[in-house]
Amino acid sequence: MKRRFLKWGVLIVILLLASVGAYWMYLYRQVRTIASRDEAHTADAIVILGAAQYNGTPSPVLKARLDHALHLYKRGYSKAIITTGSYGPDPNFSEAHVATEYLSDHGVDPADIITEQASLTTHDSIRAASLLVKSKAWKSVLVVSDGFHLFRIKEMFADEGITAYTSPAPDSPIETSASQRFWYSLREVFLFSAYRLVDL
């Protein structure tokens, strides 16, 4: 009897592991599919996800996102931009503030920029941006970030009832490195799984 229970227990564990593995493979494909797709579309606001800054200067990752957002803004995809990202280890400059300054220095009217600098995580940034969007009775956003990041962001905005079009930064130093692209995408699989697990 004990041997039979052990046999069934091992079989159940194997099936569970196989199911989880298949789900993670599916998510990885979704992450990479969205990462390679540019959905640039007119929207009520362009949302830029924050990334590291160094003493008031955008990191290469943040600069790639900002330059792409500038391109979309100047092409008329939206008249409003929301920058996101908190202070991190630097108490003097938030990612969102540095992004706003960079955009202003490159020709964006400061009146067109909303700076949201209270959010520490991607989820916090999406929720805060969603509140801003809803407060203005807007319905859609055009999200700019690194490609690997966009699947999770798109799903989070959908959960907030907001239509999110995604446009990956083409000069992302992470996406142009095969090894970084793989590991960051794999990380997104686990982060999205954790996000859905918390929802349950």
Secondary structure, DSSP 8 states (H G I E B T S, - for coil): -HHHHHHHHHHHHHHHHHHHHHHHHHHHHHHHHHHT-------SEEEE----EETTEE-HHHHHHHHHHHHHHHTTS-S-EEEE---TT-SS--HHHHHHHHHHHTT--GGGEEEE----SHHHHHHHHHHHHHHTT--EEEEEE-GGGHHHHHHHHHHTT-EEEEEE-TT-TTTTSHHHHHHHHHHHHHHHHHHHHHH-
